[in-house]
Amino acid sequence: MVKELIKIEEGIEVNIIGSKVEIKGKEGSVTREFRKNVKIIKEGDNIILEMKGESKRERRIIITTKKHIMNILRGVQKKFVYKLQICSVHFPITVTVDKTNRAIIIKNFLGEKKDRKTSIMPNADVKVEGDIVVVNSPDIEAAGQTAANIETASRIRNRDRRIFQDGIWIIQKAEE
C-alpha cells in the first residue's frame, strides 16, 4: 500500500467527502474532485493519501495528488499571480474586463472591427492596470488557464511574426 502524509497549517479548514476535497483559507476556497481509487483521509491536522498496490503507477498517482493538494494549500494562504504585458505595435489595443459575463474583451487588435473575447475561469480575478493584465486566484490551474486563454485570444495567424509582434504575452508566472 502506498501512503503519503500532508501537514495542514493553522488557519486552513479542510473538508473531505469521498474523493472531493474542499480547502478554505484566508485568500479563498478551492474545491477539487480527485480519483476515486485514491483514499483521502483527514486525521487531526494531517491529510493522509492511500492507494492499494506498490507499483510505480500507484506511486505516481499518489505523488501527483499530493502535489495538487499542496498547491491548493499554498493558494488559499497566498494567491497565485500571473502578469501579462499588452504589446501593440501597429494599432492601439484596448483590453477590458466584462465582469457580468466573466470575459475579457480585446478591441482593435490589428485594426480588426470584430472584438476578440475569451473567458475567465471560475475562482480567478482579472485586473487591467495600464498595459499590464494581472490574473490572480487561489487555484493555480484557474489562474494559469485564464492567463493562457488571454494569450491565445491575441494570437496572430497568417502574418509574419517578426513584423507583427502585437499581442498579450505572459511576462510573470505564478511562483512554484
PAZAPA-4460 file (N, C-alpha, C; in steps of 0.05 Angstrom, whole numbers, plus 32768, in hexadecimal, padded with zeros to 4 digits):
% residues 176
    n_x    n_y    n_z   ca_x   ca_y   ca_z    c_x    c_y    c_z   seq   type   mol
   8011   7FE8   8000   8000   8000   8000   8012   8019   8000     1      M     A
   800C   802C   7FEE   801A   8045   7FEC   800C   8059   7FFE     2      V     A
   801C   8068   800E   8011   807B   8022   8021   8094   8022     3      K     A
   8013   80AB   8022   8020   80C6   8024   8012   80D6   8039     4      E     A
   8021   80E8   8046   8017   80F9   805B   801B   8116   8054     5      L     A
   8006   8127   8058   8008   8144   8053   8000   8152   806C     6      I     A
   8011   8164   8075   800B   8174   808D   7FFA   818C   8086     7      K     A
   7FE5   8191   8096   7FD3   81A7   8093   7FDC   81BD   80A6     8      I     A
   7FE2   81D5   809B   7FEB   81EB   80AC   7FD3   81F8   80BA     9      E     A
   7FD9   8208   80CF   7FC4   8215   80DE   7FB5   822A   80CE    10      E     A
   7F9B   822C   80D2   7F8B   8240   80C3   7F7F   8235   80AA    11      G     A
   7F83   821B   80A4   7F78   820F   808C   7F64   81FA   8094    12      I     A
   7F4C   81FB   8087   7F37   81E8   808D   7F35   81D5   8075    13      E     A
   7F35   81BB   807B   7F33   81A6   8067   7F1B   8195   806C    14      V     A
   7F0A   8191   8057   7EF3   817F   8057   7EF7   816B   8042    15      N     A
   7EF4   8151   8049   7EF7   813B   8035   7EDD   812B   8035    16      I     A
   7ED2   8128   801D   7EBA   8118   801A   7EC0   8105   8003    17      I     A
   7EC6   80EC   800A   7ECD   80D8   7FF5   7EE7   80E0   7FE8    18      G     A
   7EE6   80E5   7FCE   7EFE   80EE   7FBF   7EFE   810C   7FB9    19      S     A
   7EEB   811A   7FC5   7EE9   8137   7FC1   7EF6   8145   7FD9    20      K     A
   7F08   8158   7FD3   7F16   8166   7FE8   7F10   8184   7FE6    21      V     A
   7F08   8190   7FFC   7F02   81AD   7FFD   7F15   81B9   8012    22      E     A
   7F25   81CD   8009   7F38   81D9   801B   7F32   81F7   801C    23      I     A
   7F30   8202   8035   7F2A   821F   8038   7F41   822B   8048    24      K     A
   7F48   8243   8040   7F5D   8253   804D   7F57   8270   804D    25      G     A
   7F6A   8281   8054   7F65   829E   8056   7F62   82AA   803A    26      K     A
   7F6D   829E   8025   7F6B   82A9   800A   7F54   829E   7FF9    27      E     A
   7F45   828B   8004   7F2F   827F   7FF5   7F2C   8261   7FF9    28      G     A
   7F1C   8255   7FE9   7F19   8238   7FEB   7F1B   822B   7FD0    29      S     A
   7F24   8212   7FD0   7F27   8203   7FB7   7F1B   81E7   7FBC    30      V     A
   7F0B   81DD   7FA9   7EFF   81C3   7FAA   7F09   81B3   7F92    31      T     A
   7F12   819A   7F97   7F1C   818A   7F81   7F14   816D   7F86    32      R     A
   7F0D   8160   7F70   7F06   8143   7F70   7F1E   8134   7F67    33      E     A
   7F26   811F   7F76   7F3D   810F   7F6F   7F34   80F3   7F67    34      F     A
   7F48   80E2   7F5F   7F42   80C7   7F57   7F33   80B8   7F6D    35      R     A
   7F21   80A6   7F65   7F12   8097   7F78   7F23   8082   7F86    36      K     A
   7F38   8077   7F78   7F48   8062   7F84   7F5D   806C   7F98    37      N     A
   7F60   8087   7F9B   7F72   8092   7FAF   7F61   8098   7FC8    38      V     A
   7F68   808C   7FDE   7F59   8090   7FF7   7F65   80A8   8005    39      K     A
   7F54   80BC   800A   7F5D   80D5   8017   7F4F   80D7   8032    40      I     A
   7F60   80D9   8048   7F56   80D9   8063   7F62   80F1   8072    41      I     A
   7F51   80FE   8083   7F5C   8113   8094   7F5D   8109   80B0    42      K     A
   7F75   810A   80BC   7F79   8101   80D7   7F87   8118   80E6    43      E     A
   7F79   8125   80F7   7F84   813C   8107   7F8C   8152   80F4    44      G     A
   7FA6   8159   80F4   7FAF   816F   80E2   7FC0   8163   80CB    45      D     A
   7FB9   814B   80C2   7FC6   813E   80AC   7FB2   8133   8098    46      N     A
   7FBA   8132   807F   7FAB   8125   806A   7FBB   810C   8062    47      I     A
   7FAE   80F5   8062   7FBC   80DC   805A   7FB1   80D3   8040    48      I     A
   7FC3   80CD   802D   7FBB   80C2   8013   7FC4   80A5   8012    49      L     A
   7FB2   8093   800B   7FB8   8077   800A   7FAE   806B   7FEF    50      E     A
   7FBD   8057   7FE5   7FB5   8049   7FCD   7FBF   802C   7FCF    51      M     A
   7FAF   8019   7FC7   7FB7   7FFD   7FC7   7FCC   7FF9   7FB1    52      K     A
   7FDF   7FE7   7FB7   7FF4   7FE1   7FA3   800E   7FF0   7FAA    53      G     A
   8024   7FE6   7F9E   803E   7FF2   7FA3   804D   7FF8   7F89    54      E     A
   803F   7FF8   7F72   804D   7FFC   7F58   8054   801A   7F54    55      S     A
   8064   801F   7F3F   806C   803A   7F38   8053   804A   7F31    56      K     A
   8040   803E   7F24   8028   804C   7F1B   8019   8057   7F34    57      R     A
   8015   8046   7F48   8007   804F   7F61   8017   8065   7F6E    58      E     A
   8031   8063   7F6F   8042   8078   7F7C   803F   8092   7F6D    59      R     A
   803E   8091   7F52   803B   80AA   7F42   8020   80B7   7F48    60      R     A
   800B   80A7   7F49   7FF0   80B2   7F4E   7FEF   80BF   7F6A    61      I     A
   7FFB   80B2   7F7E   7FFA   80BD   7F99   800B   80D7   7F9B    62      I     A
   8023   80D7   7F8F   8034   80EF   7F8F   8026   8106   7F80    63      I     A
   8019   8101   7F69   800B   8116   7F5B   7FF4   8121   7F6B    64      T     A
   7FE5   8110   7F78   7FCF   8119   7F89   7FD9   812A   7FA0    65      T     A
   7FEF   8121   7FAC   7FFC   8130   7FC2   8004   814C   7FB9    66      K     A
   8010   814E   7FA1   8019   8168   7F97   8001   817A   7F91    67      K     A
   7FEB   816F   7F87   7FD3   817F   7F82   7FC8   818A   7F9C    68      H     A
   7FC7   817A   7FB1   7FBD   8183   7FCB   7FCF   8197   7FD7    69      I     A
   7FEA   8193   7FD4   7FFD   81A7   7FDF   7FFB   81C2   7FD1    70      M     A
   7FF6   81C1   7FB6   7FF1   81DA   7FA8   7FD8   81E9   7FB2    71      N     A
   7FC3   81D9   7FB7   7FAB   81E5   7FC2   7FB0   81F1   7FDD    72      I     A
   7FBE   81E2   7FEF   7FC4   81EC   8009   7FD4   8206   8008    73      L     A
   7FE7   8208   7FF5   7FF7   8220   7FF2   7FE6   8237   7FE7    74      R     A
   7FD4   8231   7FD4   7FC4   8245   7FC7   7FB0   8252   7FDA    75      G     A
   7FA4   8243   7FED   7F91   824F   7FFF   7F9E   8260   8014    76      V     A
   7FB9   825F   8016   7FC8   8270   8028   7FD2   8289   801A    77      Q     A
   7FDC   8285   8001   7FE6   829B   7FF1   7FDE   8296   7FD4    78      K     A
   7FCF   82A8   7FC7   7FC5   82A3   7FAC   7FDC   82A1   7F98    79      K     A
   7FD7   8291   7F83   7FE9   828F   7F6D   7FE4   82A6   7F5A    80      F     A
   7FFA   82B3   7F50   7FF7   82CB   7F40   8006   82C7   7F25    81      V     A
   7FF8   82CD   7F0F   8004   82CD   7EF5   8002   82EA   7EEA    82      Y     A
   8017   82F3   7EDD   8017   830E   7ED1   801B   830B   7EB3    83      K     A
   800B   831A   7EA4   800D   831A   7E87   8012   8337   7E7D    84      L     A
   8022   833A   7E68   8028   8354   7E5C   8019   8357   7E43    85      Q     A
   800C   836E   7E3F   7FFE   8375   7E27   8011   8383   7E14    86      I     A
   8017   8377   7DFD   802A   8382   7DEA   801A   8389   7DD0    87      C     A
   801A   83A3   7DCA   800C   83AB   7DB1   8020   83BD   7DA1    88      S     A
   8028   83B2   7D8A   803B   83C0   7D78   802C   83CF   7D62    89      V     A
   8018   83C2   7D56   800A   83CD   7D3F   7FF2   83DD   7D46    90      H     A
   7FE1   83D2   7D57   7FC8   83E0   7D5F   7FC5   83E0   7D7D    91      F     A
   7FBA   83F5   7D89   7FB7   83F5   7DA6   7FA1   83E1   7DAF    92      P     A
   7FA9   83CF   7DC1   7F97   83BA   7DCA   7F89   83C3   7DE4    93      I     A
   7F6F   83BE   7DE6   7F60   83C4   7DFE   7F57   83A9   7E0A    94      T     A
   7F5F   83A5   7E23   7F57   838D   7E32   7F45   8394   7E49    95      V     A
   7F2D   8388   7E4A   7F1A   838D   7E60   7F11   8373   7E6C    96      T     A
   7F08   8374   7E85   7EFE   835D   7E93   7EE0   8360   7E95    97      V     A
   7ED1   834C   7E8A   7EB3   834C   7E8C   7EAC   833A   7EA4    98      D     A
   7EA7   8346   7EBB   7EA2   8337   7ED4   7E88   8328   7ED3    99      K     A
   7E73   8332   7EC5   7E5A   8324   7EC5   7E5B   830A   7EB5   100      T     A
   7E69   8309   7E9F   7E6C   82F1   7E8F   7E86   82E1   7E95   101      N     A
   7E96   82EC   7EA8   7EB0   82E0   7EAF   7EC0   82DB   7E96   102      R     A
   7EC5   82F1   7E88   7ED4   82EF   7E6F   7EE8   8306   7E6C   103      A     A
   7EFC   8303   7E5C   7F0F   8318   7E55   7F0A   8320   7E38   104      I     A
   7F08   833A   7E32   7F03   8343   7E17   7F1B   8352   7E0D   105      I     A
   7F25   834A   7DF6   7F3C   8357   7DEA   7F32   8366   7DD1   106      I     A
   7F34   8381   7DD2   7F29   8391   7DBC   7F3F   839C   7DAB   107      K     A
   7F3A   83A0   7D91   7F4C   83AC   7D7D   7F67   839D   7D7B   108      N     A
   7F66   8382   7D7E   7F7E   8372   7D7B   7F85   8371   7D5D   109      F     A
   7F9C   837B   7D55   7FA5   837C   7D39   7F90   838B   7D28   110      L     A
   7F81   839D   7D33   7F6D   83AC   7D24   7F54   839D   7D1D   111      G     A
   7F50   8386   7D2A   7F39   8376   7D24   7F20   8384   7D2F   112      E     A
   7F0A   8382   7D20   7EF1   838E   7D28   7EE3   837D   7D3D   113      K     A
   7EE6   8363   7D3B   7ED9   8351   7D4E   7EEB   834D   7D67   114      K     A
   7EDE   834F   7D7E   7EED   834C   7D97   7EF4   832F   7D9B   115      D     A
   7F0B   832A   7DA8   7F13   830F   7DB0   7F0C   830C   7DCD   116      R     A
   7F00   82F5   7DD4   7EF6   82F0   7DEF   7F02   82D6   7DF9   117      K     A
   7F07   82D5   7E13   7F0F   82BC   7E20   7F03   82BA   7E3C   118      T     A
   7F01   82A3   7E46   7EF4   829F   7E60   7F07   82A0   7E77   119      S     A
   7EFC   82A8   7E8E   7F0B   82A7   7EA7   7F02   828E   7EB6   120      I     A
   7F14   827E   7EBF   7F0D   8266   7ECE   7F00   826C   7EE8   121      M     A
   7EEF   825B   7EF2   7EE3   8260   7F0D   7EF9   8261   7F22   122      P     A
   7EF5   8271   7F36   7F08   8274   7F4C   7F21   8284   7F45   123      N     A
   7F21   8292   7F2E   7F38   82A3   7F26   7F2F   82C0   7F23   124      A     A
   7F40   82D2   7F29   7F3B   82EF   7F27   7F4E   82FB   7F13   125      D     A
   7F45   830E   7F03   7F56   831B   7EEF   7F53   8339   7EF2   126      V     A
   7F6A   8347   7EF2   7F6A   8364   7EF3   7F7C   836E   7EDC   127      K     A
   7F75   8385   7ED0   7F85   8391   7EBC   7F90   83AB   7EC8   128      V     A
   7FAB   83AD   7ECA   7FB8   83C4   7ED6   7FCB   83D0   7EC1   129      E     A
   7FC1   83E3   7EB1   7FD1   83EE   7E9B   7FD5   83DA   7E85   130      G     A
   7FEF   83D2   7E80   7FF4   83BE   7E6C   7FFB   83A3   7E79   131      D     A
   7FF5   839F   7E92   7FF9   8386   7EA0   7FDE   837A   7EA8   132      I     A
   7FDB   8360   7EA2   7FC3   8352   7EAA   7FCB   833F   7EC1   133      V     A
   7FBE   8341   7ED8   7FC4   8331   7EEF   7FAE   831C   7EF4   134      V     A
   7FB6   8303   7EF5   7FA3   82ED   7EFA   7FAB   82E0   7F15   135      V     A
   7F98   82DE   7F28   7F9F   82D1   7F41   7F88   82BF   7F4A   136      N     A
   7F90   82AA   7F58   7F7D   8296   7F61   7F8A   8284   7F76   137      S     A
   7F7B   8279   7F89   7F86   8266   7F9C   7F8A   824B   7F8E   138      P     A
   7F7E   8246   7F77   7F81   822D   7F68   7F95   8232   7F51   139      D     A
   7FAC   8225   7F52   7FC1   822A   7F3E   7FB8   8222   7F22   140      I     A
   7FA7   820E   7F20   7F9D   8206   7F06   7F8A   821A   7EF9   141      E     A
   7F79   8226   7F0A   7F67   823B   7F00   7F76   8254   7EF7   142      A     A
   7F8B   825C   7F07   7F9B   8273   7F00   7FAB   826E   7EE6   143      A     A
   7FB7   8257   7EE4   7FC7   8250   7ECD   7FB7   824E   7EB4   144      G     A
   7F9F   8241   7EB6   7F8E   823E   7E9E   7F83   8258   7E95   145      Q     A
   7F7C   826A   7EA7   7F72   8285   7EA0   7F88   8294   7E91   146      T     A
   7FA1   8294   7E9B   7FB7   82A1   7E8E   7FBC   8295   7E72   147      A     A
   7FBB   827B   7E70   7FBE   826E   7E56   7FA8   8275   7E43   148      A     A
   7F8F   8277   7E4C   7F79   827F   7E3B   7F7D   829B   7E30   149      N     A
   7F87   82AE   7E41   7F8C   82C9   7E38   7FA1   82C9   7E22   150      I     A
   7FB7   82BB   7E27   7FCD   82BA   7E14   7FC4   82AD   7DFA   151      E     A
   7FB4   8298   7DFB   7FAA   828B   7DE3   7F97   829C   7DD3   152      T     A
   7F87   82AC   7DE1   7F73   82BD   7DD3   7F81   82D2   7DC2   153      A     A
   7F9A   82DA   7DCA   7FA8   82EF   7DBB   7FBD   82E3   7DA8   154      S     A
   7FBA   82C9   7DA1   7FCD   82BC   7D8F   7FC8   82C6   7D72   155      R     A
   7FDE   82CB   7D64   7FDC   82D5   7D48   7FE1   82BD   7D35   156      I     A
   7FCF   82BB   7D21   7FD1   82A6   7D0D   7FD5   82B2   7CF2   157      R     A
   7FE3   82A3   7CE0   7FE6   82AB   7CC4   7FF5   82C5   7CC0   158      N     A
   8006   82CD   7CD3   8017   82E4   7CD0   8033   82DE   7CDA   159      R     A
   8046   82EE   7CD2   8062   82E9   7CDA   8066   82F2   7CF7   160      D     A
   806D   82DF   7D09   8070   82E5   7D25   8087   82F8   7D2B   161      R     A
   809A   82FA   7D19   80B0   830C   7D1D   80A8   8329   7D1A   162      R     A
   8094   832E   7D0A   808A   8349   7D05   8072   834F   7D17   163      I     A
   805F   833D   7D18   8047   8342   7D29   804C   8335   7D45   164      F     A
   8056   8345   7D57   805D   833C   7D72   8048   8345   7D86   165      Q     A
   8030   834C   7D7C   801A   8354   7D8E   8011   833C   7D9D   166      D     A
   8005   8341   7DB4   7FF9   832B   7DC4   7FF9   8331   7DE1   167      G     A
   7FF0   831E   7DF1   7FF1   831F   7E0E   8001   8307   7E17   168      I     A
   8017   830C   7E24   802A   82F7   7E2A   802E   82F4   7E48   169      W     A
   8031   82DB   7E51   8037   82D5   7E6D   8053   82DE   7E73   170      I     A
   8057   82F0   7E86   8072   82F9   7E8D   807A   82EF   7EA9   171      I     A
   8066   82E7   7EBA   806D   82DC   7ED4   8059   82C6   7EDB   172      Q     A
   8064   82AF   7EE1   8053   8298   7EE9   8051   8297   7F07   173      K     A
   803E   8286   7F11   803B   8282   7F2D   8055   8275   7F38   174      A     A
   805D   827C   7F50   8075   8271   7F5C   806E   8255   7F67   175      E     A
   807D   8242   7F5E   8079   8226   7F66   8084   8221   7F82   176      E     A
***
